[in-house]
């Protein structure tokens, strides 16, 4: 699993904040460091 800090737009904070991005072979997880909003994206290979 790869973990990278990245500045992304947060819909809950309504501004650009730092997110912790975790990526593995099946999904990508984004977690806002300000409000802790968590979002998961499942990778599709089809």
QUIGI-V18131 format. One record per residue. N is the residue number from 0. RES is the residue in three letters. OMEGA is omega in whole degrees, 0 to 359 (NA if undefined). Layout:
BEGIN
N | RES | OMEGA
N | RES | OMEGA
END
This chain:
BEGIN
0 | UNK | 179
1 | UNK | 179
2 | UNK | 186
3 | UNK | 171
4 | UNK | 183
5 | UNK | 176
6 | UNK | 180
7 | UNK | 177
8 | UNK | 178
9 | UNK | 181
10 | UNK | 180
11 | UNK | 178
12 | UNK | 182
13 | UNK | 174
14 | UNK | 179
15 | UNK | 181
16 | UNK | 178
17 | UNK | 178
18 | UNK | 169
19 | UNK | 182
20 | UNK | 178
21 | UNK | 182
22 | UNK | 171
23 | UNK | 187
24 | UNK | 185
25 | UNK | 184
26 | UNK | 174
27 | UNK | 180
28 | UNK | 176
29 | UNK | 178
30 | UNK | 179
31 | UNK | 181
32 | UNK | 180
33 | UNK | 185
34 | UNK | 180
35 | UNK | 174
36 | UNK | 185
37 | UNK | 179
38 | UNK | 180
39 | UNK | 176
40 | UNK | 180
41 | UNK | 179
42 | UNK | 177
43 | UNK | 182
44 | UNK | 184
45 | UNK | NA
END
